[in-house]
Amino acid sequence: MRPRLAPPALVLALLLTGCGGGTEQVALPAPSSPPPSTPAPLTVKEAKGRYLSLVAPYDIARDELAEAMKAGREWRTVRERAGAVAAANAACAEQLRGTRWPAAVQAPMTALLAEHEIALRHWKLAAEAGSNAVLRREIRAAEAHTGDRTAGKVRAALGLPPRRPA
């Protein structure tokens, strides 16, 4: 079977009506991507769970460091635990900072994050310590800025009980 060709008059009509590519420009609509939206702050109930889940790894790392020190572990082992605390502190602070907290929590959270930043510098120095004396000094300096009092204010604003010491 042989393909059927369009009559010459039809081809000419198509060319004259613009199918051949005229110079008329058509404005295309802008790509439809929704504007970035800021998530709403968490409810107090949501914030309780979020806070506890975010600080748990940091609290566990600090508890493990304290246990290693109480057990009299060799200073290089304690230094490794201090490195784990530094990593947990950095991750915790980043996640806390990236969360939209309820209004009542925002001020104590800002103070807690400031303490985390100071503590992190000392945790990193402890993790890099070249001697037991430097390690102990940096751990003491970091512990002075773990934000336990400020964390207590965050916990109170969330309706959580104070954290039990390790």
C-alpha positions as CSV (number, residue, x, y, z in Angstrom):
1,M,0.0,0.0,0.0
2,R,1.3,3.3,-1.0
3,P,1.3,6.3,1.5
4,R,-1.2,9.0,0.6
5,L,0.2,12.5,0.1
6,A,-1.5,15.6,1.2
7,P,-3.0,17.7,-1.6
8,P,-0.7,20.6,-2.6
9,A,-3.4,23.2,-1.6
10,L,-3.4,21.9,2.0
11,V,0.4,22.1,2.3
12,L,0.4,25.7,0.9
13,A,-2.4,26.7,3.4
14,L,-0.4,25.3,6.3
15,L,2.7,27.2,5.3
16,L,0.9,30.4,4.9
17,T,-0.9,30.2,8.3
18,G,2.3,30.1,10.3
19,C,3.2,26.5,10.7
20,G,6.5,27.3,9.0
21,G,7.7,29.4,12.0
22,G,6.8,33.0,12.1
23,T,8.5,35.8,14.1
24,E,5.6,36.2,16.6
25,Q,6.9,35.7,20.2
26,V,4.7,34.2,22.8
27,A,5.3,34.9,26.4
28,L,5.6,31.6,28.4
29,P,4.3,31.5,31.9
30,A,7.0,31.5,34.6
31,P,7.9,28.1,36.0
32,S,5.5,27.3,38.7
33,S,7.5,26.5,41.7
34,P,5.9,27.3,45.0
35,P,7.7,30.0,47.0
36,P,9.9,28.6,49.8
37,S,7.8,28.6,52.9
38,T,9.1,28.7,56.4
39,P,7.6,25.9,58.5
40,A,5.4,26.9,61.4
41,P,6.9,26.7,64.8
42,L,6.4,23.4,66.6
43,T,3.6,23.0,69.1
44,V,4.8,22.5,72.7
45,K,3.9,18.8,72.5
46,E,5.8,18.4,69.2
47,A,8.8,20.4,70.6
48,K,9.0,18.2,73.7
49,G,9.6,15.1,71.6
50,R,11.9,16.8,69.2
51,Y,14.0,18.3,71.9
52,L,14.5,15.0,73.7
53,S,15.4,13.2,70.5
54,L,17.9,15.8,69.5
55,V,19.7,16.1,72.8
56,A,19.8,12.3,73.5
57,P,23.0,11.5,71.5
58,Y,24.8,14.4,73.2
59,D,23.7,13.4,76.6
60,I,24.7,9.8,76.0
61,A,28.1,10.8,74.7
62,R,28.7,13.0,77.8
63,D,27.5,10.2,80.1
64,E,29.9,7.8,78.4
65,L,32.8,10.2,78.8
66,A,32.0,10.7,82.5
67,E,31.9,6.9,83.0
68,A,35.3,6.5,81.3
69,M,36.8,9.2,83.5
70,K,35.2,7.7,86.7
71,A,36.5,4.2,85.7
72,G,40.1,5.7,85.4
73,R,40.4,4.8,81.7
74,E,43.7,5.7,80.0
75,W,43.8,9.3,78.9
76,R,43.9,8.4,75.2
77,T,40.6,6.5,75.6
78,V,39.1,9.4,77.4
79,R,40.3,11.7,74.6
80,E,38.4,9.5,72.1
81,R,35.3,9.8,74.2
82,A,35.8,13.6,74.2
83,G,35.9,13.4,70.4
84,A,32.6,11.6,70.4
85,V,31.1,14.3,72.6
86,A,32.4,17.0,70.3
87,A,30.8,15.3,67.3
88,A,27.5,14.8,69.2
89,N,27.6,18.5,70.4
90,A,28.1,19.8,66.9
91,A,25.3,17.7,65.5
92,C,22.9,18.5,68.3
93,A,23.5,22.3,68.0
94,E,23.0,22.2,64.3
95,Q,19.7,20.3,64.6
96,L,18.5,22.5,67.5
97,R,19.3,25.6,65.4
98,G,17.4,24.3,62.4
99,T,14.2,23.7,64.4
100,R,11.4,26.3,64.7
101,W,10.7,26.3,68.5
102,P,7.5,27.6,70.2
103,A,7.8,31.3,71.3
104,A,8.3,30.3,75.0
105,V,11.4,28.2,74.1
106,Q,13.1,30.6,71.7
107,A,15.0,32.8,74.3
108,P,16.3,29.9,76.4
109,M,17.2,28.0,73.2
110,T,19.2,30.9,71.9
111,A,21.1,30.9,75.2
112,L,21.6,27.2,75.1
113,L,23.0,27.3,71.6
114,A,25.5,30.0,72.7
115,E,26.7,27.7,75.4
116,H,27.0,24.8,73.0
117,E,29.2,26.9,70.7
118,I,31.6,27.7,73.6
119,A,31.6,24.1,74.8
120,L,32.2,22.8,71.3
121,R,35.5,24.7,71.1
122,H,36.7,23.1,74.3
123,W,35.4,19.6,73.3
124,K,37.4,19.9,70.0
125,L,40.5,20.9,72.0
126,A,40.0,18.0,74.4
127,A,39.7,15.6,71.4
128,E,43.0,16.9,70.1
129,A,44.8,17.0,73.5
130,G,48.4,15.8,73.5
131,S,48.5,15.1,77.2
132,N,46.3,14.1,80.1
133,A,46.7,17.5,81.7
134,V,45.5,19.4,78.6
135,L,42.7,16.9,78.1
136,R,41.4,17.3,81.7
137,R,41.7,21.1,81.5
138,E,39.6,21.3,78.2
139,I,37.0,18.8,79.5
140,R,36.5,21.0,82.6
141,A,36.2,24.1,80.4
142,A,33.7,22.4,78.1
143,E,31.7,21.1,81.1
144,A,31.4,24.7,82.4
145,H,29.5,25.5,79.2
146,T,27.4,22.4,78.5
147,G,24.4,24.5,79.1
148,D,22.9,22.4,81.9
149,R,21.3,25.4,83.6
150,T,20.1,26.8,80.3
151,A,18.9,23.4,79.2
152,G,17.0,23.3,82.4
153,K,15.2,26.5,81.3
154,V,14.5,25.0,77.9
155,R,13.1,21.9,79.6
156,A,11.0,24.0,82.0
157,A,9.6,26.0,79.0
158,L,8.6,22.7,77.4
159,G,7.1,21.3,80.6
160,L,9.8,18.7,80.9
161,P,11.4,17.6,84.2
162,P,15.0,18.5,84.9
163,R,17.6,16.1,83.4
164,R,18.9,13.5,85.9
165,P,22.7,13.7,86.3
166,A,24.6,10.7,85.1
